[in-house]
Amino acid sequence: MTSQTNERITIKGIAPKFDEQILKQRQTSRHNQYHLTSESFGVARGEIAFEFLANVIELANQGYELSSKYPIVTDPRSYHAHLRKPDAIIQSDLEALDAQVKQQYIVDLEAEREEYRQLLTAQLLQTRQLAEAKKIADKQAKVLAEIEREVADTFGELTVPD
């Protein structure tokens, strides 16, 4: 995005703009993550077998399905099983994730745009400072040249008799 050659700030490229394709790509990636992790599953738990089975039945009545993706744990006082969420809940979760991804994308864009703004401000400030420094140096060089001419006119050339 930037390079500093001899302490000179230059901006490369332009600030990104909202791109629907990039948003869709991010949302698709987040959907894949959702489906590949336990986010798309509910968990039935219970300290005793009866409590665990009652929770499984309750979730099954709500549309959850037992899954072979995760093992059913039947350790003493720690029963639990993952059940796939119903399609309606999954769809609702995905819509909420889409909104979160869009918000994060907007936050990322705004942060990048702010970085470009700051760099452009620094670049323009540096350019003006360099121009002012050049004016001052040119003015000093001009004054020095005038003074040298005055000195040369005052003293003239040294004449040495043979």
C-alpha positions as CSV (number, residue, x, y, z in Angstrom):
1,M,0.0,0.0,0.0
2,T,2.8,2.4,0.8
3,S,6.5,2.7,0.4
4,Q,9.0,5.0,1.9
5,T,11.9,5.6,-0.4
6,N,14.4,8.0,1.1
7,E,11.8,8.8,3.8
8,R,9.3,9.8,1.1
9,I,5.7,8.5,1.7
10,T,3.9,7.3,-1.4
11,I,0.6,5.5,-1.6
12,K,0.1,2.6,-4.0
13,G,-3.3,1.5,-5.1
14,I,-6.6,2.9,-3.9
15,A,-8.8,2.4,-0.9
16,P,-11.0,-0.6,-1.3
17,K,-14.7,-0.2,-2.0
18,F,-17.6,-2.4,-1.0
19,D,-17.7,-5.4,-3.3
20,E,-20.7,-7.7,-3.2
21,Q,-18.6,-10.6,-4.5
22,I,-16.1,-10.3,-1.7
23,L,-19.0,-10.2,0.8
24,K,-20.6,-13.3,-0.7
25,Q,-17.2,-15.1,-0.6
26,R,-16.8,-14.2,3.1
27,Q,-20.3,-15.3,3.9
28,T,-19.8,-18.6,2.0
29,S,-16.6,-19.2,3.9
30,R,-18.4,-18.5,7.2
31,H,-21.3,-20.9,6.2
32,N,-18.7,-23.6,5.5
33,Q,-17.1,-23.1,8.8
34,Y,-20.5,-23.2,10.5
35,H,-21.4,-26.5,8.9
36,L,-18.0,-28.1,9.5
37,T,-17.9,-27.3,13.2
38,S,-20.2,-28.0,16.2
39,E,-21.9,-24.7,15.7
40,S,-24.6,-26.4,13.6
41,F,-25.3,-28.9,16.4
42,G,-27.1,-28.7,19.7
43,V,-25.9,-30.7,22.7
44,A,-28.1,-32.8,24.9
45,R,-26.6,-33.2,28.4
46,G,-27.4,-35.0,31.6
47,E,-25.8,-36.2,34.8
48,I,-27.8,-39.4,34.8
49,A,-29.0,-41.5,31.9
50,F,-32.7,-40.7,32.5
51,E,-32.0,-36.9,32.4
52,F,-29.8,-37.3,29.3
53,L,-32.4,-39.4,27.4
54,A,-35.2,-36.9,28.4
55,N,-33.1,-34.1,26.9
56,V,-32.4,-36.1,23.8
57,I,-36.2,-36.8,23.4
58,E,-37.0,-33.1,24.0
59,L,-34.6,-32.0,21.3
60,A,-35.7,-34.7,18.9
61,N,-39.3,-33.4,19.4
62,Q,-38.0,-29.9,18.4
63,G,-36.6,-31.3,15.1
64,Y,-33.0,-32.1,16.2
65,E,-31.5,-35.3,14.8
66,L,-28.8,-37.5,16.3
67,S,-25.5,-37.3,14.5
68,S,-22.8,-39.8,14.0
69,K,-20.3,-37.0,13.4
70,Y,-19.7,-36.7,17.1
71,P,-19.6,-39.6,19.6
72,I,-22.3,-40.1,22.3
73,V,-20.5,-39.8,25.6
74,T,-21.8,-42.0,28.4
75,D,-19.2,-41.3,31.1
76,P,-20.6,-41.5,34.7
77,R,-22.4,-38.3,35.6
78,S,-21.5,-36.8,32.2
79,Y,-23.8,-37.9,29.4
80,H,-23.9,-35.9,26.3
81,A,-24.6,-36.1,22.6
82,H,-24.5,-33.7,19.6
83,L,-27.7,-33.4,17.6
84,R,-28.0,-31.6,14.3
85,K,-30.1,-28.5,14.5
86,P,-33.3,-28.4,12.5
87,D,-33.1,-26.7,9.1
88,A,-35.2,-23.7,10.2
89,I,-32.8,-23.0,13.1
90,I,-29.8,-23.5,10.8
91,Q,-31.3,-21.1,8.3
92,S,-31.8,-18.6,11.1
93,D,-28.3,-19.0,12.3
94,L,-26.9,-18.6,8.8
95,E,-28.9,-15.3,8.3
96,A,-27.5,-14.0,11.6
97,L,-24.0,-15.0,10.6
98,D,-24.5,-13.2,7.2
99,A,-25.4,-10.0,9.1
100,Q,-22.3,-10.5,11.3
101,V,-20.0,-11.1,8.4
102,K,-21.4,-8.0,6.6
103,Q,-20.8,-5.9,9.6
104,Q,-17.3,-7.2,10.0
105,Y,-16.6,-6.6,6.3
106,I,-17.8,-3.0,6.7
107,V,-15.7,-2.5,9.8
108,D,-12.7,-3.9,7.8
109,L,-13.4,-1.5,4.9
110,E,-13.7,1.5,7.1
111,A,-10.5,0.6,8.9
112,E,-8.6,0.3,5.6
113,R,-10.1,3.5,4.3
114,E,-9.1,5.3,7.5
115,E,-5.5,4.0,7.0
116,Y,-5.5,5.3,3.4
117,R,-6.8,8.7,4.7
118,Q,-4.0,8.9,7.3
119,L,-1.4,8.0,4.7
120,L,-2.7,10.5,2.2
121,T,-2.7,13.2,4.9
122,A,0.9,12.3,5.8
123,Q,1.9,12.3,2.1
124,L,0.3,15.6,1.4
125,L,1.8,17.2,4.5
126,Q,5.2,15.8,3.6
127,T,4.9,17.2,0.0
128,R,4.1,20.6,1.3
129,Q,6.9,20.6,3.9
130,L,9.4,19.5,1.2
131,A,8.1,22.3,-1.1
132,E,8.4,24.9,1.7
133,A,11.9,23.6,2.5
134,K,12.9,23.9,-1.1
135,K,11.6,27.5,-1.3
136,I,13.6,28.4,1.8
137,A,16.7,26.7,0.4
138,D,16.3,28.4,-2.9
139,K,15.8,31.8,-1.2
140,Q,18.9,31.2,0.9
141,A,20.9,30.2,-2.2
142,K,19.7,33.4,-3.9
143,V,20.6,35.5,-0.9
144,L,24.0,33.8,-0.7
145,A,24.6,34.4,-4.4
146,E,23.7,38.1,-4.0
147,I,26.0,38.4,-1.0
148,E,28.9,36.7,-2.9
149,R,28.4,39.1,-5.8
150,E,28.5,42.1,-3.4
151,V,31.6,40.7,-1.9
152,A,33.2,40.1,-5.3
153,D,32.2,43.6,-6.4
154,T,33.6,45.1,-3.2
155,F,36.9,43.4,-3.4
156,G,37.3,42.9,-7.1
157,E,40.0,40.7,-8.3
158,L,43.4,40.7,-6.8
159,T,46.0,42.3,-9.0
160,V,49.5,41.3,-8.5
161,P,52.3,43.3,-10.3
162,D,54.8,41.1,-12.1
